[in-house]
């Protein structure tokens, strides 16, 4: 079990990946700040402040938002015994960061799209065509009745993309977002899967302090290219790129 402790952090987005034997477990959480949830240090420059988040036993790869604000950004958190490489993605409207698991060609991407951003199918192509096997986790603010929401423009774009490409949406059957205002709950935290099989239905977890519930799923039998060639990456408790 992963434990959080600490005092200060900016708003962040977390994706957690745990692998046990040939089972891959993935959870995604839109954290409404990490106050009291992680060990944090910080350093300041004339323009901004950087927070160094540490979780014992885990590597953290995060990409802060490219503005002088304390909110936003995406991260991938994974156990230190999972070998991986960092994947550079082309520029899109999304905030995203990505890794490739060392034992197969699965790319895992943590992604966020601000509510006011309208993405196009070309933006999805740029990140999904990066590999034959892709898992996208988090919130691109795309709502559609097919995953328990009212429509918005991004939801129509995503649904049309799914209908015309070999991409599956794995969403929970319960809502994931509970706004603090009078808006209705919605399901905007889910996974997009390309050429991924043997996976479980995504479910929500009523845990952690945020207006978004964590969402998780697992893949029961992930392929291996050559287990004898596996090497662990050097520990990097908080790496920015």
N, C-alpha and C positions, 0 to 999 in steps of 0.2 A: 504494500500500500504506500502511496506517495503522501508525504506529510508536508504541509506548508506552515511556515512561521515567519514572523517579521513585522515590520512596522509601516513601510512606505513603498508605494509603487504607482506608476502611472497606469492609466487604463490600458489594457492589453488584450490580445486574443491568443488563446492557447489551443494547441492540438497536442494530444498525448498519445504516444504509441508504445505499446508493450508487446513483446513477442515471446512466446513460450513454445519451445520445440518448433512445430510447424504450424502453429496457430498465431495469427497476427491479430492483436486487439487494438482498436483505434477509438479514441474518444475526442470529441471536439467541444469546446466551451468558449462562449463569448463572455469574457470576464469584465464585469463592470468595475474595473480597478482591481489591483492586487493588494489592497490594504489589509494587512493581517494575514495574508495568504502565502507569502514567500519571503525568503531572506533576501534583503535588498541593500545594496550600497549605491552611492551615486557620485558622479563627478560633474563639475560645471565647466563650461567654456563661455566666452563672451556672448554666445548666441543661444546656447541651449544647455540642458542638463541631461546626462545619461544615467540611467538606472541599471545596475548590474544585479540581475535576479539569479539566485542560486537555489537549487533544490538537490538535496543529497541523493546521490545515486543516479542522477539524470543529466544528460546533456541538453542544453538549451540553445537553439538557433533562432534568432529573432531579427525582424526587420522593422525598425521604428518607422512611423509615418514621416514622410519627407516634408514636414512643416515644423515650425517652432511652436508646437502644441504638446500638451502632456497626454493627449488621447490617441487612440488608434494604434496601428501597427499589428503585425502578425507574428506568430512564433510556432515552432515545433519543439516539443519536449519529448525526449525518448530515453529509454534506459541506456546506461553507459555500455552495456554489453551488446548493443545492436550496432553492427558495422554499417556504415553508410557513406555516401559522398554527397556533396552539395551540388545542386543543379541550378544553373543560371537560366532564368526565364526571360523571354522577350518582353518588352514594355507593352502594357495594356492599361485599361482603366482600373484594373484591380490592384489592390495591395496583396502581394503574395510572396511566399518563399517556398522552396521545394528541396526535397532530398531524393536520392535513389538508394534503395536498400541494396547492400553489397551482394547478397546471395541470389538476386534475381533482377529482373528489369522493371520492377514496380517503382513508379514515381509516386511520391506522396506530397501533395501540395496543400498548404494552409493558405486560405484566401479570404479576403474581405472586400466588399463593394459598398461604398457609402450609399445611403438611401437615395440621394439626389443624382447619382451617376447612372446614366443609361448605357448599358453595354450592348454590343452587337455580336452577331454570330461569329464574326471574324475574331473578336477578342477571345471567345471560347476556343476557336480553332488554334490560336497561337499557343495556348497552354495545354490543350488536350492532344495536339499533334506532336507534342514533345516526346512521347513514348507510346509504345503499343499497349502498355498496362499502366493505368493512371487511377489514382484515388484523390479526389478533391474533397477537402473537408472545410466546413464553416458556412459562412453566411454571405451570400451575394445579393441579399435583399430582392429576391425574385419570388413573387407570390403567384400561386395558381390554384384553381379549385381542385386540380388533380392531387395536390398535396395539402389539402385542408385550409385553403385561404381564399380570399377574394382575389381578383386579377389585378396585376399591374403590368406596365410595359415590359419590365425585365422578366416577369413570369411568362408572358406570352412568348418573348424571344427564346427563353430557355426551353419551354415546352416544345416549340417548333424545332429547336435544335435537337432535342432528344428524339423527336419523331423521325428525324431525317438522318441521324447518325447512330453509330453503335455505342450509345451512352445510356446508362441507366441511372435513375435517381433512387437512392435508398433513403427514405424519409420515415420518421416515426409516425405512429397513428395518433399520437397525442401532441398537443401544442408545445412549442419550445420557447416562445417569446411571450412575455407577459408585461406589456408596457405599463409604466408608472402613471401615464395619463389615462384618459377614458377610452382609448382605442381597444378594440377587441384583441384577444390573444391570437397568435398566428404560428405557423410552422415555417420558419425561415432558416433553421439550422439543420443541415442534412449533408448527405454525401453524394457526389457524382462519381460513377464508376465506369471505366472503360476497360473492357476485356478482363473483368474480375468475376470469378465464379466462386461457388461454395461459400457464400457469405450469409450471415444472419440478418434478420430484419433489424433495422436501427430502432433503438428504444431511447426514451428520455430517462434522466435520473434526477429526481427532485433533491438536488444537493448543491452545496456551495452558494455563496451569496452573490447573486446577480439577477437581473431580470430575464436572463436566458438560462434555461436548464441545460446541463451537459447532455450530449447525445453520443451513444456508442454503438459499435457493431464489431463483429469479428469475422475473419476469414479462416475457415477450418483446416485447409490443406494448401498452404502456399507452396509454389514450386521452388526448387533450388537449382541453380546452375551448376555449382561445384562446391559443396560444403567444405572440402578439404582446402580450398583456397581462401577461406574466410579469415580476415584479420580485423581487429577492432581499431577504430579511429582513436587518436589521442583524446583524452578527456578534454572537453571544452564546456565548462559549466555555463558560460554566457557568451555566445559569439554573435557578432553583428556582421551583416553583409548587405 
